[in-house]
C-alpha cells in the first residue's frame, strides 16, 4: 500500500464518487494471492455506464465506522461490515472513523457486480478525500484490494484486467480497450435480487481447492480471451457472444465439480438458458453470461432490441457506450 498512496493526510472532511458496475465476458475465477486479490487468470469485461454505485465518505469523530447502503445501516456484526472495515483499515486516520453511504442503481449481491462498483466508488472517493490524484491504473489496483472485479470498474467500455506476474501485485490492474461498440447492448434479467448464499470469495477458494475441472480453467481463458478481443476489434458479435457464453458455462462447470458442489443456478436460470438457446435456434442473435448468482445477463445488438423486449418482459436494458 505504501508504494501506492502518497500519504494519509485528509484534504477535506467528505468526498463523493461514482463507479459503474461491470460484467465479465471472460471471467475471473480463482485467486493466486487472496490477501492482495491477485487473480490466477486475466479477464475482460464490459462496464455498465450509469448502473453502479455512488459512495460518499466522511471523516467523523465517532468510536466506530458507520456504513449504510441505500439508506439502510449495515449492522456492525455482519460480514458486509467486516469486509468494508477491513478495506477502510488500510486508510485509517488517527482520531477519526469513516462514515460511508452507498447508493446503488443495481441490486445488491445478486451476481450483478455490486461489490465491483462499490469498492471502485470507495477507491475513487478516498482518492478525492485525501487528494492523492491517482491515475486510473493505481485506482484500479486500489479498488482491487476490496474486490478483484472492482479493478475493472474504474474505466468505462470494454476493459481488460491483466493478471500480472509480480508478487506485490503492482502489475495487476485493468485497462480500457480502446474500441467503442455503440450498438452493443446488455440486458439484465433479474430473476431474484436476494443476496447470494456463497460469496464469490468463498466459492473461488472452494473451486480452486477441490474441483478437478479447475485445472482446465486457465487453458479455457487462454483460448477465450484473444477471441473476445478479436471479436471486439472486428465488431464480430457472433464470435463475441458464443465465446463469452461458453466461457461463463465453463466457469460454472468448474464450480459444479467442487466438493461440496457449488451451484448458483436455480430452476428459473436453467429455464431462461433454454429459452435463449431456443430463440437463438429460431434466428434471434442473443447470448448470455452468468456470474456468481442465478441472474443472467443478455448480450445482443441494438438491431435485436425490439424482439428482445418482446420476448423478455422484465429486463433492464443497458447501453454501455454513450450517445447511442
Ligand atoms: O470480484 P469478486 O470477488 O466479486 O468476483 C467476481 C467473480 C465473477 O463475477 C463471477 C467473475 C468476474 O470476472 O466478474
Boltz pocket constraint, residues with backbone or C-beta under 6 A from the ligand:
constraints:
  - pocket:
      binder: B
      contacts: [[A, 22], [A, 23], [A, 24], [A, 26], [A, 27], [A, 28], [A, 29], [A, 43], [A, 115], [A, 116], [A, 147], [A, 148], [A, 149], [A, 150], [A, 200], [A, 201], [A, 290], [A, 291], [A, 292]]
      max_distance: 6.0
